[in-house]
């Protein structure tokens, strides 16, 4: 569950629903890639002020429900998550790089949406589950914690 983040001069709850499609919308996201994405995202959580509330994959895209602080723009979050996950996927799953002809892992585009704290958080979680054909929840952490 998301929490109110209390900083020295503000209190915020900034929730984002982000969707990153794989390059060429290819079905390259398998069990091994799932595990790498999950591990990298949890490592990002430890080093940055980003909390992954839910991570889910389909064969050709990944959904993230996350919370962050106002000093991180959506662009900064997207760049950070895309670059670190892509680098690690290519390093740990060389077959994916071959499937994508040695290019990039993610498309240049993405979907980003803000999520309201009261009522909409669960609705977006349900929406994410109903997308695609083979949605798999990789991570869920709605525990109350402070950064």
N, C-alpha and C positions, 0 to 999 in steps of 0.2 A: 504494500500500500504506500502511496506517496505521502510525504509529510511536509509540513510547513518548514522551510529552511530559514532559520533565524541568523542573520548576519548582523554586523555592527549597526547598520542604519536601514535595514529593510527586512521584510519577511516575504518570501516568495514560494509559490508552488507552480513551477513551469514544467508541464508535461508535453511531450512530443510523440507523435506517431510518425515514424519514418519507414519508408519502404525503398529498398535498393534492389533493382533488377540486375541480374547477371548480364554480362556483355552478350549481345546478340540474342538475349532472352533464351540462351541455351540452358538445358536441364543439366547443369553441372554440380548442383548442390545435392550431395549424397551424405551418408552417415559420417564419413570421415571429415568432410567439409563442415558439417553441422558441429562436430566436436571442436574443430579449430576455431570456428566463429564464436562459439560459446566461450572457450578458454580465453581468447583474445579480448572479448568484451568484458569478461570478469576481471582481466588484468587492467583494462582501461579504467574500470570502476575504482580500482585501488590507487591509481595514479592521478586521476582527474576527478573533477567534481561532477561526475556523471553517474547516475544510478540506472541500471537496466532493470526495469520492472518486469518486462517480458520480452523474450526473443523467440521468434517462430520462423520456420522456413517452409517454403514450398520448393518444387524442383528448380525453379528459375528465379526466385527472388526471396528476400529476407525481410520480415517485419520486425521493427523494434518499437517498444513502448518504453520511453525513458524519461527521466527527470534530470534537470540540470539547473544551473544558476544563471542569473541574468547577464553575467559577464561573458558567457559563452553564447555566441550567435549560433543560429541554426547552421549557417555555412561552416563555421568552425567545427561544430559537432560532426556534421556530415563528412567534412574533409578528414578529420581525425579518425573516425570509425572506418571510413572507406579505405584510407591509406594503410592503416595498421592491419585490418583484416585481410586485405588483398595481398599484402606482403607476406603475411604468415601462411595464407592458403597456398600461394605459389611455392613457398619454401617447403611446407610440410606435405603438400599434395601435388607432386609434379605432373600427375596425369591431367589435372585441371588446366595447367598451363598449355599442355599439348592440345587438349580439346578446344582451347580458345586461340589456337595458332600463335602462342607466345605473346599475345597482346595483353590487354587489361582484363581484370576480373569483373569489375563493375561497369555498368553503362555510365555515361557522363551525367545523366539525369537521375532524379530521385523524386519521391513524393514526401512532402512534409506537412503535417497538420498539428495544430495545437489541440490539446485535450483539456476539457474543464474538469476541475476537481470533484464537483458534486454531481454525481449521476452519470457523467459521460465516460468515465474511466472504464467501468465494467462494460459499457455499451461498445466502446472501441475494442476492448479485449474480445468480446463476442464477435464483433465484425471481423477482426483479424483471423479468428478461428474458422470463419465461414468462407474465407477467400481461397481460391485455387482448388486443386484436386486432392493433394496429399499433404495437408498442413500438419506439421509436427511441432509441438511446443518443446523448445530446447531448454528454456530457462524461465523460471518465474520466481520473483522475490518481492513480495509485498510487505516484508517486515519493516517495522518502523526503525529507522536508523538516522543518525545525523552525520553529515559529512565531516 
